């Protein structure tokens, strides 16, 4: 085996990979359908980090477990409206839900 012929790994940025994936209409549709979930997750995580609160501290304020916050932030939970209200209160924030025309 010739050591000089080792193939180097090629790294691709997420944005480049995403553009390639979005060319597939089925992938693009699934991505659009999941957009509200990912937007909620992003907003919650950003608010928590901006407040300087750990998942554990947030969970304590909400009287829940850190695992519940982790599941929410990784997209592995489907939180109730009541849970989101408690979360907003624990983050000293206001929960606002809007329906926008397409």
ZADO-1210 file (C-alpha; in nm, 4 decimals, padded with zeros to 6 digits):
<atoms>
<atom x="00.0000" y="00.0000" z="00.0000" code="UNK" pos="1"/>
<atom x="00.1380" y="00.3350" z="-00.1044" code="UNK" pos="2"/>
<atom x="00.1105" y="00.5848" z="00.1835" code="UNK" pos="3"/>
<atom x="00.1268" y="00.8757" z="-00.0590" code="UNK" pos="4"/>
<atom x="-00.2011" y="00.7778" z="-00.2225" code="UNK" pos="5"/>
<atom x="-00.4207" y="00.8290" z="00.0854" code="UNK" pos="6"/>
<atom x="-00.7294" y="01.0158" z="-00.0182" code="UNK" pos="7"/>
<atom x="-00.7884" y="01.3373" z="00.1779" code="UNK" pos="8"/>
<atom x="-01.1328" y="01.4035" z="00.3202" code="UNK" pos="9"/>
<atom x="-01.3222" y="01.6815" z="00.1488" code="UNK" pos="10"/>
<atom x="-01.5240" y="01.9063" z="00.3769" code="UNK" pos="11"/>
<atom x="-01.8368" y="02.0816" z="00.2585" code="UNK" pos="12"/>
<atom x="-01.9975" y="02.3739" z="00.4389" code="UNK" pos="13"/>
<atom x="-02.3516" y="02.3293" z="00.5717" code="UNK" pos="14"/>
<atom x="-02.4775" y="02.6083" z="00.3454" code="UNK" pos="15"/>
<atom x="-02.3319" y="02.4429" z="00.0368" code="UNK" pos="16"/>
<atom x="-02.4781" y="02.1067" z="00.1381" code="UNK" pos="17"/>
<atom x="-02.8174" y="02.2651" z="00.2144" code="UNK" pos="18"/>
<atom x="-02.8309" y="02.4305" z="-00.1301" code="UNK" pos="19"/>
<atom x="-02.7636" y="02.0935" z="-00.2923" code="UNK" pos="20"/>
<atom x="-03.0323" y="01.9232" z="-00.0830" code="UNK" pos="21"/>
<atom x="-03.2897" y="02.1942" z="-00.1565" code="UNK" pos="22"/>
<atom x="-03.2728" y="02.1148" z="-00.5279" code="UNK" pos="23"/>
<atom x="-03.4766" y="01.8033" z="-00.4489" code="UNK" pos="24"/>
<atom x="-03.8444" y="01.9165" z="-00.4405" code="UNK" pos="25"/>
<atom x="-03.9360" y="01.6578" z="-00.1750" code="UNK" pos="26"/>
<atom x="-03.6552" y="01.7740" z="00.0543" code="UNK" pos="27"/>
<atom x="-03.7451" y="02.1405" z="-00.0030" code="UNK" pos="28"/>
<atom x="-04.1094" y="02.0708" z="00.0843" code="UNK" pos="29"/>
<atom x="-04.0183" y="01.8801" z="00.4019" code="UNK" pos="30"/>
<atom x="-03.7804" y="02.1608" z="00.5011" code="UNK" pos="31"/>
<atom x="-04.0529" y="02.4235" z="00.4563" code="UNK" pos="32"/>
<atom x="-04.3001" y="02.2113" z="00.6533" code="UNK" pos="33"/>
<atom x="-04.0596" y="02.1882" z="00.9488" code="UNK" pos="34"/>
<atom x="-03.9685" y="02.5573" z="00.9450" code="UNK" pos="35"/>
<atom x="-04.2084" y="02.6594" z="01.2272" code="UNK" pos="36"/>
<atom x="-04.0705" y="02.3923" z="01.4620" code="UNK" pos="37"/>
<atom x="-03.7099" y="02.4908" z="01.3953" code="UNK" pos="38"/>
<atom x="-03.7919" y="02.8603" z="01.4344" code="UNK" pos="39"/>
<atom x="-03.9458" y="02.7989" z="01.7777" code="UNK" pos="40"/>
<atom x="-03.6457" y="02.5924" z="01.8839" code="UNK" pos="41"/>
<atom x="-03.4043" y="02.8605" z="01.7621" code="UNK" pos="42"/>
<atom x="-03.5911" y="03.1410" z="01.9394" code="UNK" pos="43"/>
<atom x="-03.6112" y="02.9492" z="02.2675" code="UNK" pos="44"/>
<atom x="-03.2452" y="02.8515" z="02.2623" code="UNK" pos="45"/>
<atom x="-03.1370" y="03.2054" z="02.1710" code="UNK" pos="46"/>
<atom x="-03.3497" y="03.3562" z="02.4505" code="UNK" pos="47"/>
<atom x="-03.2093" y="03.1116" z="02.7083" code="UNK" pos="48"/>
<atom x="-02.8494" y="03.1772" z="02.6050" code="UNK" pos="49"/>
<atom x="-02.9049" y="03.5541" z="02.5895" code="UNK" pos="50"/>
<atom x="-03.0337" y="03.5425" z="02.9487" code="UNK" pos="51"/>
<atom x="-02.7263" y="03.3414" z="03.0489" code="UNK" pos="52"/>
<atom x="-02.9387" y="03.0557" z="03.1815" code="UNK" pos="53"/>
<atom x="-02.8363" y="02.6913" z="03.1551" code="UNK" pos="54"/>
<atom x="-03.0853" y="02.4234" z="03.0584" code="UNK" pos="55"/>
<atom x="-03.0699" y="02.2973" z="03.4164" code="UNK" pos="56"/>
<atom x="-03.1459" y="02.6414" z="03.5656" code="UNK" pos="57"/>
<atom x="-03.4325" y="02.6950" z="03.3198" code="UNK" pos="58"/>
<atom x="-03.5743" y="02.3553" z="03.4099" code="UNK" pos="59"/>
<atom x="-03.5564" y="02.4426" z="03.7806" code="UNK" pos="60"/>
<atom x="-03.7421" y="02.7701" z="03.7191" code="UNK" pos="61"/>
<atom x="-04.0104" y="02.5781" z="03.5266" code="UNK" pos="62"/>
<atom x="-04.0260" y="02.2961" z="03.7834" code="UNK" pos="63"/>
<atom x="-03.9371" y="02.0373" z="03.5223" code="UNK" pos="64"/>
<atom x="-03.6296" y="01.8302" z="03.4366" code="UNK" pos="65"/>
<atom x="-03.3302" y="01.9421" z="03.2341" code="UNK" pos="66"/>
<atom x="-03.3992" y="01.6516" z="02.9971" code="UNK" pos="67"/>
<atom x="-03.7303" y="01.8156" z="02.8990" code="UNK" pos="68"/>
<atom x="-03.5461" y="02.1333" z="02.7986" code="UNK" pos="69"/>
<atom x="-03.2833" y="01.9324" z="02.6109" code="UNK" pos="70"/>
<atom x="-03.5504" y="01.7383" z="02.4191" code="UNK" pos="71"/>
<atom x="-03.7205" y="02.0653" z="02.3282" code="UNK" pos="72"/>
<atom x="-03.3993" y="02.2295" z="02.2063" code="UNK" pos="73"/>
<atom x="-03.2997" y="01.9281" z="01.9973" code="UNK" pos="74"/>
<atom x="-03.6410" y="01.8988" z="01.8321" code="UNK" pos="75"/>
<atom x="-03.7308" y="01.5749" z="02.0084" code="UNK" pos="76"/>
<atom x="-04.0345" y="01.7134" z="02.1892" code="UNK" pos="77"/>
<atom x="-04.3714" y="01.8510" z="02.0907" code="UNK" pos="78"/>
<atom x="-04.4392" y="02.1023" z="02.3686" code="UNK" pos="79"/>
<atom x="-04.7890" y="02.1986" z="02.4721" code="UNK" pos="80"/>
<atom x="-04.9017" y="02.5585" z="02.4717" code="UNK" pos="81"/>
<atom x="-04.9035" y="02.5443" z="02.8520" code="UNK" pos="82"/>
<atom x="-04.5383" y="02.4316" z="02.8529" code="UNK" pos="83"/>
<atom x="-04.4448" y="02.7165" z="02.6174" code="UNK" pos="84"/>
<atom x="-04.6251" y="02.9651" z="02.8442" code="UNK" pos="85"/>
<atom x="-04.4303" y="02.8397" z="03.1458" code="UNK" pos="86"/>
<atom x="-04.1094" y="02.8563" z="02.9468" code="UNK" pos="87"/>
<atom x="-04.1753" y="03.2161" z="02.8407" code="UNK" pos="88"/>
<atom x="-04.2489" y="03.3118" z="03.2009" code="UNK" pos="89"/>
<atom x="-03.9288" y="03.1415" z="03.3220" code="UNK" pos="90"/>
<atom x="-03.7325" y="03.3371" z="03.0588" code="UNK" pos="91"/>
<atom x="-03.9083" y="03.6581" z="03.1661" code="UNK" pos="92"/>
<atom x="-04.0481" y="03.6818" z="02.8135" code="UNK" pos="93"/>
<atom x="-04.3834" y="03.7089" z="02.6423" code="UNK" pos="94"/>
<atom x="-04.5150" y="03.4266" z="02.4249" code="UNK" pos="95"/>
<atom x="-04.6617" y="03.5514" z="02.0982" code="UNK" pos="96"/>
<atom x="-04.8130" y="03.3312" z="01.8317" code="UNK" pos="97"/>
<atom x="-04.9005" y="03.4753" z="01.4915" code="UNK" pos="98"/>
<atom x="-05.0515" y="03.3412" z="01.1744" code="UNK" pos="99"/>
<atom x="-04.9215" y="03.5239" z="00.8708" code="UNK" pos="100"/>
<atom x="-05.0667" y="03.5181" z="00.5200" code="UNK" pos="101"/>
<atom x="-04.8593" y="03.3349" z="00.2632" code="UNK" pos="102"/>
</atoms>
